[in-house]
């Protein structure tokens, strides 16, 4: 479930992103955060 992680982390906040998939999220959400 790679797509599910992005949706749940993106909707919740940087909490999930910083905990999991920070390598993939950091590239896309790192600029937004």
PDB file as gemmi writes it, atoms N, CA and C in Angstrom:
CRYST1    1.000    1.000    1.000  90.00  90.00  90.00 P 1                      
ATOM      1  N   UNK A   1       0.851  -1.237   0.000  1.00  0.00           N  
ATOM      2  CA  UNK A   1       0.000   0.000   0.000  1.00  0.00           C  
ATOM      3  C   UNK A   1       0.858   1.248   0.000  1.00  0.00           C  
ATOM      4  N   UNK A   2       1.557   1.526  -1.042  1.00  0.00           N  
ATOM      5  CA  UNK A   2       2.366   2.771  -1.060  1.00  0.00           C  
ATOM      6  C   UNK A   2       1.444   3.972  -1.211  1.00  0.00           C  
ATOM      7  N   UNK A   3       0.453   3.891  -2.034  1.00  0.00           N  
ATOM      8  CA  UNK A   3      -0.455   5.089  -2.250  1.00  0.00           C  
ATOM      9  C   UNK A   3      -1.226   5.363  -0.965  1.00  0.00           C  
ATOM     10  N   UNK A   4      -1.565   4.329  -0.236  1.00  0.00           N  
ATOM     11  CA  UNK A   4      -2.363   4.584   1.007  1.00  0.00           C  
ATOM     12  C   UNK A   4      -1.507   5.364   1.989  1.00  0.00           C  
ATOM     13  N   UNK A   5      -0.223   5.088   2.042  1.00  0.00           N  
ATOM     14  CA  UNK A   5       0.626   5.796   3.034  1.00  0.00           C  
ATOM     15  C   UNK A   5       0.652   7.270   2.686  1.00  0.00           C  
ATOM     16  N   UNK A   6       0.818   7.588   1.416  1.00  0.00           N  
ATOM     17  CA  UNK A   6       0.897   9.040   1.073  1.00  0.00           C  
ATOM     18  C   UNK A   6      -0.415   9.715   1.468  1.00  0.00           C  
ATOM     19  N   UNK A   7      -1.529   9.136   1.153  1.00  0.00           N  
ATOM     20  CA  UNK A   7      -2.862   9.800   1.442  1.00  0.00           C  
ATOM     21  C   UNK A   7      -3.029   9.930   2.938  1.00  0.00           C  
ATOM     22  N   UNK A   8      -2.770   8.886   3.676  1.00  0.00           N  
ATOM     23  CA  UNK A   8      -3.005   8.988   5.162  1.00  0.00           C  
ATOM     24  C   UNK A   8      -2.001   9.974   5.759  1.00  0.00           C  
ATOM     25  N   UNK A   9      -0.759   9.888   5.359  1.00  0.00           N  
ATOM     26  CA  UNK A   9       0.241  10.813   5.959  1.00  0.00           C  
ATOM     27  C   UNK A   9      -0.069  12.237   5.513  1.00  0.00           C  
ATOM     28  N   UNK A  10      -0.345  12.397   4.225  1.00  0.00           N  
ATOM     29  CA  UNK A  10      -0.586  13.783   3.701  1.00  0.00           C  
ATOM     30  C   UNK A  10      -1.812  14.361   4.416  1.00  0.00           C  
ATOM     31  N   UNK A  11      -2.823  13.582   4.647  1.00  0.00           N  
ATOM     32  CA  UNK A  11      -4.093  14.105   5.291  1.00  0.00           C  
ATOM     33  C   UNK A  11      -3.826  14.338   6.772  1.00  0.00           C  
ATOM     34  N   UNK A  12      -3.204  13.398   7.418  1.00  0.00           N  
ATOM     35  CA  UNK A  12      -2.952  13.600   8.880  1.00  0.00           C  
ATOM     36  C   UNK A  12      -2.021  14.783   9.065  1.00  0.00           C  
ATOM     37  N   UNK A  13      -0.823  14.731   8.651  1.00  0.00           N  
ATOM     38  CA  UNK A  13       0.148  15.879   8.819  1.00  0.00           C  
ATOM     39  C   UNK A  13       1.584  15.374   8.725  1.00  0.00           C  
ATOM     40  N   UNK A  14       2.537  16.069   9.150  1.00  0.00           N  
ATOM     41  CA  UNK A  14       3.941  15.580   9.047  1.00  0.00           C  
ATOM     42  C   UNK A  14       4.181  14.478  10.091  1.00  0.00           C  
ATOM     43  N   UNK A  15       3.228  14.185  10.939  1.00  0.00           N  
ATOM     44  CA  UNK A  15       3.427  13.125  11.968  1.00  0.00           C  
ATOM     45  C   UNK A  15       3.737  11.797  11.275  1.00  0.00           C  
ATOM     46  N   UNK A  16       2.787  11.340  10.466  1.00  0.00           N  
ATOM     47  CA  UNK A  16       3.014  10.047   9.770  1.00  0.00           C  
ATOM     48  C   UNK A  16       4.202  10.162   8.821  1.00  0.00           C  
ATOM     49  N   UNK A  17       4.262  11.240   8.111  1.00  0.00           N  
ATOM     50  CA  UNK A  17       5.354  11.367   7.106  1.00  0.00           C  
ATOM     51  C   UNK A  17       6.719  11.282   7.809  1.00  0.00           C  
ATOM     52  N   UNK A  18       6.854  11.982   8.922  1.00  0.00           N  
ATOM     53  CA  UNK A  18       8.189  11.974   9.594  1.00  0.00           C  
ATOM     54  C   UNK A  18       8.479  10.605  10.144  1.00  0.00           C  
ATOM     55  N   UNK A  19       7.441   9.859  10.461  1.00  0.00           N  
ATOM     56  CA  UNK A  19       7.660   8.505  11.038  1.00  0.00           C  
ATOM     57  C   UNK A  19       7.926   7.493   9.946  1.00  0.00           C  
ATOM     58  N   UNK A  20       7.118   7.510   8.879  1.00  0.00           N  
ATOM     59  CA  UNK A  20       7.257   6.473   7.800  1.00  0.00           C  
ATOM     60  C   UNK A  20       7.391   7.072   6.444  1.00  0.00           C  
ATOM     61  N   UNK A  21       8.004   6.399   5.506  1.00  0.00           N  
ATOM     62  CA  UNK A  21       8.130   6.971   4.139  1.00  0.00           C  
ATOM     63  C   UNK A  21       8.706   8.363   4.201  1.00  0.00           C  
ATOM     64  N   UNK A  22       9.557   8.678   5.111  1.00  0.00           N  
ATOM     65  CA  UNK A  22      10.080  10.072   5.134  1.00  0.00           C  
ATOM     66  C   UNK A  22      10.986  10.234   3.919  1.00  0.00           C  
ATOM     67  N   UNK A  23      11.535   9.164   3.386  1.00  0.00           N  
ATOM     68  CA  UNK A  23      12.419   9.319   2.193  1.00  0.00           C  
ATOM     69  C   UNK A  23      11.582   9.779   1.003  1.00  0.00           C  
ATOM     70  N   UNK A  24      10.432   9.151   0.797  1.00  0.00           N  
ATOM     71  CA  UNK A  24       9.589   9.546  -0.369  1.00  0.00           C  
ATOM     72  C   UNK A  24       8.823  10.830  -0.072  1.00  0.00           C  
ATOM     73  N   UNK A  25       8.297  10.930   1.121  1.00  0.00           N  
ATOM     74  CA  UNK A  25       7.497  12.130   1.477  1.00  0.00           C  
ATOM     75  C   UNK A  25       8.415  13.323   1.600  1.00  0.00           C  
ATOM     76  N   UNK A  26       9.598  13.139   2.123  1.00  0.00           N  
ATOM     77  CA  UNK A  26      10.489  14.308   2.323  1.00  0.00           C  
ATOM     78  C   UNK A  26      10.698  14.987   0.968  1.00  0.00           C  
ATOM     79  N   UNK A  27      10.921  14.207  -0.061  1.00  0.00           N  
ATOM     80  CA  UNK A  27      11.153  14.821  -1.402  1.00  0.00           C  
ATOM     81  C   UNK A  27       9.956  15.654  -1.815  1.00  0.00           C  
ATOM     82  N   UNK A  28       8.754  15.217  -1.643  1.00  0.00           N  
ATOM     83  CA  UNK A  28       7.552  15.979  -2.093  1.00  0.00           C  
ATOM     84  C   UNK A  28       6.991  16.831  -0.979  1.00  0.00           C  
ATOM     85  N   UNK A  29       6.876  16.329   0.214  1.00  0.00           N  
ATOM     86  CA  UNK A  29       6.288  17.152   1.317  1.00  0.00           C  
ATOM     87  C   UNK A  29       7.370  17.996   1.986  1.00  0.00           C  
ATOM     88  N   UNK A  30       8.632  17.694   1.765  1.00  0.00           N  
ATOM     89  CA  UNK A  30       9.693  18.486   2.444  1.00  0.00           C  
ATOM     90  C   UNK A  30       9.572  19.943   2.003  1.00  0.00           C  
ATOM     91  N   UNK A  31       9.289  20.174   0.730  1.00  0.00           N  
ATOM     92  CA  UNK A  31       9.177  21.593   0.261  1.00  0.00           C  
ATOM     93  C   UNK A  31       7.930  22.205   0.911  1.00  0.00           C  
ATOM     94  N   UNK A  32       6.823  21.483   0.948  1.00  0.00           N  
ATOM     95  CA  UNK A  32       5.570  22.069   1.519  1.00  0.00           C  
ATOM     96  C   UNK A  32       5.774  22.316   3.005  1.00  0.00           C  
ATOM     97  N   UNK A  33       6.441  21.398   3.694  1.00  0.00           N  
ATOM     98  CA  UNK A  33       6.577  21.570   5.156  1.00  0.00           C  
ATOM     99  C   UNK A  33       7.583  22.683   5.316  1.00  0.00           C  
TER     100      UNK A  33                                                      
END                                                                             
